[in-house]
Amino acid sequence: MDKDSKAIAALERRLAREKRARVQAEALLTERSVALYEALQQSQATETRLRLAMWAAQESYWEWRASDDRITIRSFSLHSAKESLRESSPFDLLRNIHEEDISNLEFQWAIVLHGGEDRLEVSFRYRFRELFLWMRLRGRVLERDEFGSAVRIVGTTRDITYEREAEQTFHLMASAFASSREAMLVLSDDYSITECNEAFVSFIKVQDKNMTLGWSLKDLIVDADKHLSKHGHQQIRFETTLVTLDERELPVDISLARFESQYQKKPYLIATVRDISERKFNETRLRQMAMHDDLTGLSNRNGLNEALENALESGQNFKLLFIDLDGFKQINDGAGHETGDRCLQEVARVLSRIHYNSKTVTRWGGYEFVVVLPDCDEDRASAIGESVIKGIENLKIEAQSTELHLSASIGIACHPFDGGSVERLIQNADAAMYQAKIGGKGRVSVYQQGLWESMKAQVSMLSDLRKTIEQDSLDFYIQGKYDVEGVLKSGEVLCRWQSAMHGNVSPGIFIPLAEANQLDLQIGLQALSRACDYLTVMAQQHQVVPLAVNISANQLLDPHFPAQAKAICAEKKVSESLIEIELTESIFMQDEQRAIGALQALRDAGFDLALDDFGSGFSALSYLRMFEFSTVKLDRSLLKDIHHDAKALALFQGIIVMLQRLEIHTVVEGVELSEYLPLLREARVDLLQGFYFDKPSRFSEFLARLPEQSAVTG
């Protein structure tokens, strides 16, 4: 063979070797491209979640107006809470756009401007100092004129340079290993390091990559056997913890691929190691946001559902306390949402201080909370509930120079006896809480079998009541008030409900139901309106007597009520002096200062005020000193035994004398027997009310009694 032939043969062998090397390099680059593609996808997914969580920190908002052909741009910084605002003309902005992108942008803008499209999305290069950044512009037409031309366009713009560069990087595979920013390793079949890039050297915190040669990947990661046992001959990817030379533990994502070599007897492995510390931090943050309430710091509904599902799966016994703040809507509306938020935060602190291990405290809704107590018996759960109520009632919230007071109603359900699912347990605890509210609020109620069914019946009744109120279909009867000689002097408007579905419903049932669901506000206004209608008819017959209307504590604390009451009287052309507002002492238990302010506003408007049910269990004489009531109505319980019990008579007479010295008119309720009349006449009671004289009746019957003015003696 001559020299040329030998040279050609040598060249062919060299070309063959280079071809094989190129094929292997292409295979390696293909694997690298797959890894880079996956990295890009994951990066975009993480960025999307962050953008949703912090949209305002990553987007700039713009607005164009045809009136002045100006674009206003508002930008927000991730590192500053200050908003930057600038205005420019479209021409000024175009001067900074790359010349190759101007025509497309002008074309897209013209289509939107003249009605071809309502939405705009376009990418272009924009000069920033000495660099061109890729920007994405999105917009939408909000207004057009009569000719279809855009008048106002708003949208967002965002720097997408990073994404564009990532897409370009995806196509650049020449330096996939050596120049990669990601830590990459070449491993032998037993996971020993045979080669690594500079990114891995920096990542692992060593001075020279030769120090890493011979190390085993198994010695660097946590739970190595668990992850690497899944490898076999396939490509795998897993997340684990890597320990650096300075003993820091970093969360990493590792991709591992196996390659066969024509020149080596054993296969080798390519590993890509990615630091996912930031992603893990952001995922933890996002989970915190998803599972916790921003205002109170407590877990939210998602967090509670997860905790309960885990407890149900483990078969754990626990008590669930469902807590609802009584009358919170009135506080929130009257004192403002900022004050309402402070109230919720203070309640959260009370619940967080419950002395019980492993408790879960959750803000369930607007002003509803849930506490889960594992392995807790019923007596202790009830005691904890009582302590929670006491802690909430002891809170003192300062608001506009007044002091707010809160109360709560609590329902308790038990797992597994009261339900085997989250929904059922919450449902039953809610039913028990509802029972506590109907029972008078500020108390604890334990779920009993059948309570949910009873609550469903109450919900049905509530729906019927709500519809009745909306249709203004409640009946308003009148019961007279008489002097000791039996002369009719005034009347009290009383609400009655004849339901087509539930029959004749007692006020003792539907009034608490209405109060628990804020329907009492509408009932009070309807009662006041009906009283004005009755007074108008009496005036037409020249037989006018004052009428009293009962107002709930919720309604009195409504800041709009005094103006509403005055407006009704003005509309009906009825003097406020003919309306007496009857209230119970419970108004002072909720918010004393607001109650006093509301009473003064009603008195200034011209209404007379009566304190109802005096002596019915909770009576504070200080209220008679603090505020000037026109009338006090003595509860029927004070009258019960005065005709045969000397102590009862002495107490009754003492109260009457005290009220007379305070120049307060007296009305005695529950007069049903003639035996009471001589004693009441002797005590010089002003007015009497009860079945002895009449029962609540329709206005037509009350009106018929007015001319008679017949004396009733006993």
HELIX and SHEET records of a PDB file:
HELIX    1   1 LYS A    3  ALA A   53  1                                  51    
HELIX    2   2 TRP A   55  ALA A   57  5                                   3    
HELIX    3   3 PRO A   90  LEU A   94  1                                   5    
HELIX    4   4 GLU A   99  LEU A  113  1                                  15    
HELIX    5   5 THR A  161  HIS A  171  1                                  11    
HELIX    6   6 GLU A  198  ILE A  204  1                                   7    
HELIX    7   7 LYS A  209  MET A  211  5                                   3    
HELIX    8   8 LEU A  217  ASP A  219  5                                   3    
HELIX    9   9 ALA A  224  LEU A  228  1                                   5    
HELIX   10  10 SER A  277  MET A  291  1                                  15    
HELIX   11  11 ARG A  301  SER A  314  1                                  14    
HELIX   12  12 PHE A  328  ALA A  335  1                                   8    
HELIX   13  13 HIS A  337  SER A  352  1                                  16    
HELIX   14  14 GLU A  378  GLU A  393  1                                  16    
HELIX   15  15 VAL A  422  ILE A  438  1                                  17    
HELIX   16  16 LEU A  451  GLU A  470  1                                  20    
HELIX   17  17 PRO A  507  ALA A  516  1                                  10    
HELIX   18  18 ASP A  520  GLN A  540  1                                  21    
HELIX   19  19 ALA A  553  LEU A  556  1                                   4    
HELIX   20  20 PHE A  561  LYS A  572  1                                  12    
HELIX   21  21 GLU A  576  LEU A  578  5                                   3    
HELIX   22  22 SER A  586  GLN A  590  1                                   5    
HELIX   23  23 GLU A  592  ASP A  604  1                                  13    
HELIX   24  24 SER A  622  MET A  626  1                                   5    
HELIX   25  25 ARG A  636  LEU A  639  1                                   4    
HELIX   26  26 ALA A  646  ARG A  661  1                                  16    
HELIX   27  27 TYR A  676  GLU A  682  1                                   7    
HELIX   28  28 PHE A  699  ARG A  705  1                                   7    
SHEET    1   A 6 SER A  80  SER A  88  0                                        
SHEET    2   A 6 ARG A  70  SER A  77 -1                                        
SHEET    3   A 6 SER A  60  ARG A  65 -1                                        
SHEET    4   A 6 ALA A 150  ASP A 159 -1                                        
SHEET    5   A 6 LEU A 131  ARG A 144 -1                                        
SHEET    6   A 6 ARG A 119  PHE A 128 -1                                        
SHEET    1   B 5 ILE A 193  CYS A 196  0                                        
SHEET    2   B 5 ALA A 183  LEU A 187 -1                                        
SHEET    3   B 5 TYR A 268  ASP A 275 -1                                        
SHEET    4   B 5 GLU A 249  PHE A 259 -1                                        
SHEET    5   B 5 ILE A 236  VAL A 243 -1                                        
SHEET    1   C 5 THR A 360  ARG A 363  0                                        
SHEET    2   C 5 GLU A 368  PRO A 374 -1                                        
SHEET    3   C 5 PHE A 318  LEU A 325 -1                                        
SHEET    4   C 5 ALA A 408  HIS A 415 -1                                        
SHEET    5   C 5 VAL A 444  VAL A 446  1                                        
SHEET    1   D 2 ILE A 397  ALA A 399  0                                        
SHEET    2   D 2 THR A 402  LEU A 404 -1                                        
SHEET    1   E 3 ASP A 475  TYR A 482  0                                        
SHEET    2   E 3 LEU A 488  SER A 499 -1                                        
SHEET    3   E 3 GLY A 503  VAL A 505 -1                                        
SHEET    1   F 8 ASP A 475  TYR A 482  0                                        
SHEET    2   F 8 LEU A 488  SER A 499 -1                                        
SHEET    3   F 8 LEU A 547  ASN A 550  1                                        
SHEET    4   F 8 ILE A 579  LEU A 583  1                                        
SHEET    5   F 8 ASP A 608  PHE A 614  1                                        
SHEET    6   F 8 THR A 631  LEU A 634  1                                        
SHEET    7   F 8 HIS A 665  VAL A 668  1                                        
SHEET    8   F 8 LEU A 687  LEU A 688  1                                        
END                                                                             
